[in-house]
Amino acid sequence: MERVIVDKAGEETIASGHLWVFSNEVRERSADLPAGELVEVHGEKGGFLGIGYINPKSLIMIRLLTRQRIAIDQGFFERRIGNALKLREGHFEGSFRVVNAESDFLPGLVIDKYEDALAIQLLTWGMERQKEMVVAAAERVLSPRIMVLRNESPSRQEEGLSQYTELVKGSVEQGMTIQVGPLRFLVDLMTGQKTGFYFDQRESRLLTKEFAPGATVLDCFSYTCAFGLYALHFGARSATFVDSSAKALELGQENMRINRLSGGEFVRGDVFEFLKGSDREYGLMILDPPSFIKSRKKIKEGERGYIDLHKKALRRLADGAHLFTFSCSHHMKRQRFRDVMRIAAYGKADVYLTRELTQCVDHPVLLTIPETEYLKGLIVRVARR
């Protein structure tokens, strides 16, 4: 295994518990190392720091897999997946995220469990090169009936990887449903967004129980319509779902049908334009947009987008209404997200912070890796001026 020497900053990063080594922290390496190659990482004085995989063309040049000198084989992946399963033990059954990349010391790997089916994402060259061992380890530990590789994430393009979807075990039937809390949801394992469902909002959706009874609800960027459907289940008078995807809204209508709910209106369109053009007021609103900030360079642009979105949203909220709002970018800091809400409300409303939210515990936040906390949420009560 080739050695890579990192500088003092890289050594301190690893000592702090992080798994990333940036390109400017690498002092010495072989010039012809291929992307995804396993390497030993050493400090400037020669001390062994761990084993990871390298991508010479990536800003994050090395992602650490272990701080021990051990074999990276199928047994390694079985142990890591087993540890991730134990971390979630007692919290979930049936359908949940089993492996969440860096949070579970498997950078570049995501495994979602849908009953007896697995959707696996290999997001980096390092994981792509270990594909056979990862798949074999997942089968050994989790014994699924179906396994799908959902390798069409934009992050693969950034790594220089091709995008593809591959069924590696079993057959995918139409109309597969999963139980998440009190409701059931259809899942498209082969073509659904991400791996088919967003588990990270599981706990936040349950909180609609407090605010839904009798409310007129607006669920923006609704995708599977889970937030609004939970609200209807908990007694909302009506729910309007807005999304740009016709397929997502069709899925939402099916989800409403299989849960025997009523009172849903489905609107295909741009959320910004809908909020601008509507004159209706809502008692409960959910804003759960895709990430506006894909990189550090996009922070200012993304913040302007969030401020504009919240300004438009506040115009459609009744006095005393509640807003669930989220940012799913790790570049958006928690205090700054509060500031976005405050700036948007300037001169129009007083906003009371009721609760701060984060991702569900099957997406663990590892404090030594701040980037693992990507989801920030606020529940606010709006007092119109």
Secondary structure, DSSP 8 states (H G I E B T S, - for coil): -EEEEE-HHHHHHHHHT--EEEGGGEEE--TT--TTEEEEEE-TT--EEEEEEE-TTSSEEEEEEESS----SHHHHHHHHHHHHHHTTTT--SEEEEEEGGGGT-TTEEEEEETTEEEEEE-SHHHHTTHHHHHHHHHHHH--SEEEEEE--HHHHHHT---EEEEEES---TT-EEEETTEEEE--TTTSSTTSS-GGGHHHHHGGGGT-TT-EEEEES-TTTHHHHHHHHTT-SEEEEEES-HHHHHHHHHHHHHTT---EEEEES-HHHHHHH----EEEEEE----S-SSGGGHHHHHHHHHHHHHHHHHTEEEEEEEEEEE--TTS-HHHHHHHHHHHHTTTEEEEEEEEE---TTS---TTSGGG---EEEEEEEEE-
